[in-house]
Amino acid sequence: MSFESDKIKQIISRGEGLDVEFKESFDSLSRSVFETICAFLNRKGGHILLGVADNGEVVGVNKDTVQNQLDTLNRDTNNPQIISPTFYLATEVVEVDGKTVIYIYVPESSQPHTYKGVIYDRNGEGDTKLTNQQLITNLYLRKQDGYTENKVFPYLRMEDFETEMFKVARNYARLTRDDHPWLNMTDEEILVSARMRLRDVHTGVEGYTLAAALLFGKENTLAAVLPHYKTDALCRKVDVERYDDRDDIRCNLMGAYSRLLAFIRKHLPDRFYLEGTQRMSIRELIFREMVANLLVHREFSSAYPATMTIYKDVVVTENWNRPYMMGRISLENLKPHPKNPTIANFFKQLGWVEELGSGIRKMYKYCPIYVKDALPVIEEGDVFKLTIRHEPDNGPINDTINDRHDVDKQEDSCFDEDGNLINDTINDTINDTINDTINDTQSLILNLIKERQGIDRKEISIEIKKTLATVSRYIASLKARNLIEYRGSRKTGGYYLITKRKQDNSK
């Protein structure tokens, strides 16, 4: 997002305050700029305008000194003897009424910072040098509790969480590691090990955190701890003013992940790609990253709803954000910062995300394959926006693609004849089966098919790290129980869960 003249004028109109500071800096960078940077990092972030007088008059910066001031800013903010810890700042050079203004955005940091060994904080009147030990201690305590996901809810109990979600977590953890420690832990121990039970540093009260509620909570639990929480999935290919289809998602993040992917699979065709000898779904590779990004990197304290909208030729996600930079993100300026590190790490344990920043790199790699030469558009501001192109009627990649008929079958597998999601029915199928003398490997296969309707035997073999012969044996057993079925052609078809409704009708 580029800051145009009008946006700068809006900031100026607010006047100096808790998050706005003016500096004239006509010929050289004022050293007090670094005091303000330090104070903003330690408080709630803010905007610094160079070339603006204290009264809000735009006086401009000498154009001949602009680059030198930017170089000084970049050099000194990356010098630990000046700003410690060092920090990357986003800057823009903007013309306002014919005069040059340098705009600096300073995000809130998760760590305390010093300028030349001194801690500065921000109040309504300006930058304050902290010398009182109690104030310094409070700053450190505030930074320790800086992530919204770590908010403690002392009255949350285990009965407020969905028991089935712990089974799902163990199954996916097993896919990443055969000896994953969660496999031998109780539900409570999983939450403790994942740092979702903490002690509030302000009150000393212990309890389960917002992250625990978001990942495992029942819908009524989420409504109680975070009333504004929801994720909206919309399809606007035809009716762009309203929508063609919608899923209003208010369940926990694990459930939301599955439902968003089901929505993607319903409305976007798949394309298969051979990477070496491995057959891969481009749609899965790209949109799993997009969905995970939407859920993991959201600032949950805001009532701004997270949205995923499928238009005729693009998919757009938007979520409220605590920005670390402003503007367009590319591989060249990518500086990953964890927005919700506990939730991100949990998704990593499930195999749903990889290392911080890898998702963006993966999208840059595969988006031009999904749509020729199309790169993702990533914009960071108060609202984090991600745009990915799609072309429903593209031709095949590596001579392999699902045709429209197969896609329609896949859509039908996710929705009943009334157009309603059948996740609950699928869950019932899996739950009943698990309780009916099914072994762990079969349970893993069922959950995998639930998540990736249309998956083939080779993909299952890769995911669960079993031979094709072993997978074939388990699939035959599940088919014999009337739990799964094969749909589509021999080359492009795959396996789907049979819902209870279909099971009952077959009896």
N, C-alpha and C positions, 0 to 999 in steps of 0.2 A: 504494500500500500504506500503510494507516494503522497507526501503531505503537500497539497496545493496551497496556494495563497489564502483561499477561503478558510481552510482548516487552521492555518496559523492565526488568522484574524480571530477565529472563534476562541482559541486558547488565550490570545491577548485580551479579549473582551472579559475573560474571567478574572483578570488581574493576578498579581502574585499571591500565593497562598501555600497551602500544605503541599501541593503537587505542581506548582508553576513557579518558575524563577526566570527573571529577565537579567541579562548582562549586556552591556554595550560592546565591549571587546572589539573596538573599531580596528585597531592595528595589530593587536596581539591578544592571545588567550589569557584572560584574567585568572590568576591563581585561585581566586575564590570559587571559580567554577568547580574545582576539584573538591572543595569542601561541600558544595551542594551535591555533587555526584555521590560522595560518600554518605551524606545525610539521606538522600533519596533511596540509595541502596539499602540503608538500614531501616527506613520507614516503609512507605507504600509505593515507592517509585514516583516518577514525575516527568515533567517536560521542562527543558531548559532552552531558552531562545537567546542566541547571541545576535546582537544588532538591534536590541530593543531596550529602551531606557526604563528606569524604575516606574515612570508614570504611564508606561504602555506605548510611548511614542516610538515608531519604527525609525531608527536612525541609520540602520544598515551597517554592514561590515565592509571594510575596504576590500574590494574584489581581488586586489593584488596579494592580500594576505590570507585569503580563504584557505588555500591548500596548505600553507604553513601552519595555520591554526588547527586544521584537521589532522595533520601529521603529528603535531604536538599532543593533541588529545589522544590519538591512537597510541603514541609511544608511551606516554605517562600512565595511561590506564592499564597498560600491560607491563608496567614496571612495579614489582612488588615492594620496592622501597618507597614508592609514592602511594599507590592504592593497593591495599592488601586485604583479602586476596584480590588478584587482578580480575578484571571483568570486561567483557566485550560490550560495546555500546553501538546502537544504531544511530546514524546521522543522516540528515538531508540538507541540501543547500536549496533554498527556496527564494524566489523573487516575490517581494511584497511591495506593491505600489512603486515599482521601479528600483527598489533597494534590496540588497542581498541580506538574507537572514539564514543563520545556521541553526537548524533544529536538532536537538539531542534528546533522544528518548532513553530514560533510565528506568529499568524494571525494578521491582522489588526483588531483593536477593534472599535466598534461603540461609545465607550466612551473615554474621556481623563483619563489617568492613572498617578499616582505618585509613586515614589520610596522613601520611608522614608520622605514623605511630599514634595518632589521636583519633578517637571515636567521635563522629558527628552524628547527630540525630536531627530530625526535622520537626518543627512545630509551626503553628500558624504564622509566626512572626519571622521565621527564617531558619538558618542553620544554627544548631546549638552544640557547643563542645561539651561532651560528657566527661565530667570529672567525679561525680558522685558515684560511689561504688554500687549503691543500690540500683541506680538507674542503669548502670552498665550490666549488672546482673539481670535486671528485667529485660534488657535488650537480648541477651543471650537466651533467656527463657523463651522469649517471644519467637526467636528464630528457630529454636528447637521444635516449636509447635506451629511452624509456618505453613505446613501442608494441611489443607482442609480435610483430607482423607484421614488424618490422625486425630480428629476431634473425638473425644471419649464420651460415650453414652453409658453411664454407670448402671442404668436400669435395664439394659438389653440382656436378655437371657438366651440360652441355647434354643428354647422353644420358639424364639422369634426368627430362627433361620430355617431354611428348607433342607431337611435331612437328605433328600435325594441329590442335592447339589454337591454334598461331600462325596457321594459315590461317584458322581461324574468327575469331580476333581481327581479322585484317586485313579480312575480309569485313564484319564488323559496323562496324569503324572507317570503312570506305568508305561505309557507309550514313549515317553522321553527317557525314562530310566527304569530298567527292570528292578533295581534296588532302591527306588526312590523312598526316602524316609517316611513320606506320608502314608505309605502302604501299611505301616505298622503303628500308626498313630490313631488315637481317638479323634473325634470331630473337634473337641475342645483343644487338643494338642496341636492340630493343624493350624487353628487360628492363632495360637500362641507362637508357634514356630514361624508363621508368616507375618509376625509383628502386628497382628490385628487385635491384640489385647494389650493395652498400655496403661501407664499411670499418668494422669493429668498433672503436669509439672506445676500448675498454678494452684490446684486444690488438693493434690495428693490422692485423689479418688481414682481407683482403678476400674476399668471396664472395657467392653468391646468398642471398637472404633467405627467411624463412618465407613471405612473401607470394608469392614466385615459385613455391615448392613448392605452395602452396595453390591457385594459379591455373592452373598448367601441369603440376604433378607427376603422374607415373604413380602408380598405387595403391601399388606397393611402395615408392616414394619417400616418399609420405605416411605410410605405416606406419612407416618408419624415422625420420622427423623428428618425427612427431606421432602416437605409437602409439594414443592414445585418440580420435583424430579420427574422427567419423562424423556423419551427419545422418540421422535416422530419420523416415520418412514413414509414417503410420498412418491407416487408415480404420476408424472405430469407430461406424458408423451403427447396426449391429445388435448385434454382439458387443462391448459396451463394456468388458468385462473383459479380453479379449485383443485381437483385431482381425479385421476382415473382409478386409483387404488390407494389405500392407506393402511398402515399398521401403527396404532397409538400404543407404544411400548412403555409400560410402567413396572415391569418385572426387574429382577436383579440383573447385574451386568452379564453373568454367565448365560442367563436365558436370553437377554437382549442380543448378545453376540450371535446366538443360533437363529433368532428370528430375523435379524437384519440380513444375515447371509441367505436365509430362505427367501426373503423379499428380493434380493439381488438375483438369485437363481430363477425366480418366477418371471422376472421382467427383462433379464439380459441373457442373450445366447452365450453358450460356451464356445471356446476355441481351444483346440489342443495343439500342443507344440512339443516337438522332440528336441530335448536337450541332451545331446549325446545319444544314448539308447533309451533314455527315460521319457515316457509319455507324460506330459504335464498339462494341467488345466490352467490356461492363462487367466481366465476369469477368477479362479480360486486364488491364484498367486497375488493378483492385484487387489481384489476386493476384500480378502481377508485382512490385508494390511490397512486398507481404508477403514473398514469397520473397527478394527482394533484401535486405530488411531483416534477415531471418533469417541470411543468409550474410555480409553485409558488416559488421554491427555486433556480431558475436560476439567474446567474449574467448576466444581459442584456447588460452590457457595452462591453462584448466580442463578437467578430464576430463568435466564435465557435458555430456551429448550435446545437440546441437540437435535439436529435434523439431517436426514439423508434424503435427497430428492433426485429422482431419476427423470431427466428430461429426454427429449427426442434424441439428442446426440451427446449429452454429457450427464455425469452423475456428480452432484455437489453435496458435500457435507459441511456443516457449520456448527461450531460449538463455542461457548464462552471460554475465554482463555486468559491466563496470566502470562502476558507476552515477555519474552526475553529479547526480542528484537522486533522491529516494525518493518513491514514490507514483504516483498517477494523472497521466498526461500528457494535456493538452488543448491546443487551439490557443492558449488564453489564457496558459498557462505554458510553452509549447514553447520551449526554448532548445537548439537543436541543437548537438551536440558530435560530432566525428568519432571513432569508436572504432578504426577501421582506415583512416586517410586514404589510404594507398597503394592498398589494395584498392578503396575507395570511388571513388577517381579512375579506376581502371582500368575499373570497371563503368560509370562515366560516359562514358569514351571509347568504350565499346561501345554506348552508347545505352540501357543497362539501368537506370540511375538518372539523376536530374537533380541539381539543386542540393541541398545539405544541408538537410533538413527538408521538402523539397517532396513526398516520398513520403507523409508523414503528412498533409500538407494535401490531397493528392490522395485519400487514403483517406477523409478527412472529407467530401470533395466527392461521391465516387461511391458510398460504402457506403449512404447513404440512398436512392439510386436502385436499387441492387441488391436491397435489402430496405427497404421503406418505413420511413422515419424511424429506421433503425438506424445508429448511429454506432460506429466502432471503439472498443474498450476497450484502452487502452495503459497498462501498469503497469511502472514501472521500479524495480528493486531489484537485488539480487545476481543474480536471474533476471529477464530482460526477457521480459514476456509480452504477446502481442498476440492479441486475440480479435475475430473478424469473423463476423457472422451470415450465414447463407444459408438460402434457402427453395427447395428443389428444384422445387416445383410452382407457383411464382409464374406469374401471367399475363404477357401481353406488355407490353413498354415500347415506345411509339411504333409499336405494331402490328407489331413484328418480334421474333420469338424463335425459337430453335431448339427444335423439339419433341423429345420423349424419343427418338424413333427416330433423329434426326440425332445426338443425343448418344451413343447407343449405337454408331453408326457411327464416331464420333470415337474412342470408347474402343477399338474394335476396331483402329483404325489405329495405336494406340500399343502394343498388346499382341498377341502371337501366339495361336494357338488353345490353347496350353498356359497362357496367362496370364502369360507372361514378357515383359518389356520388350524391344522390338525396336530399341532405340537403336543397338546394334552393327550390326545389319543395315542400318539406315538410313545409318549412317556409312559402311558398306561401299559402299552404293549411291552416295553422294555422292563418296566418294574415288575409286571406279572411274570415275565420270563425269567428274570433274575431270581425271583422267589420260587421258581419251578425247576429246581435242580440243574440250572445252567452253569457251566463252568466260566472261569474268568475270561478266557480267550473269546468265547462266544459272546460274552457280555461286551467286550471291547469292540468286536465286529459289529454288533447291533448298534452301539452308540456311534461308531464311525459311520455307518450307513445312515443313521439318523441325521448326523451333521452334514453328510455329503451324499445326498440322494443321487443315485446314478453312478456311484463309484464302481470301478471294475476290480477284478480279482488281483491284478498286478498292483494296483494302487493300494489295496488293502494289505497285500503282502509287504509292501515297502513300509507302510505306516506302522504295522504291528510287529515288524521284524520277524516274520515267519515265512517258511518256504511256500511256494505256490501249491505244492502238494498238500501241505498242512492246511492252508487256507481253503482249498477246494473241499477237503474233508469236512471242515467246520461249516462251510456254506451249504453243503449237501444236507447236513444235519439240521440246519436252520430252515432250509427249504422244506424238508420233510415234516417239520413242525408247523408249516404254513405261517412262518414269521417273516420271510423275505421272498422276493420274486425277482426274476430277471426281465428287464424290459428293453426294447430297442433291438437294433441290428447286432450282428455278431461282432462287428468292428467297433461300433461306437456306443453300444448299449451298456447297461450297468445294473446294479442291484438296488432295490427299493424295499422299504418296510411295508408290510401288509398291516393295515390298521385293524383295530378290533371290529370295526363295522364290516370290513371285507371278510375277516375271519369268521364272524358270526353268520354272514350270509352264505359262506361256503359249507357250513355244517348242515 
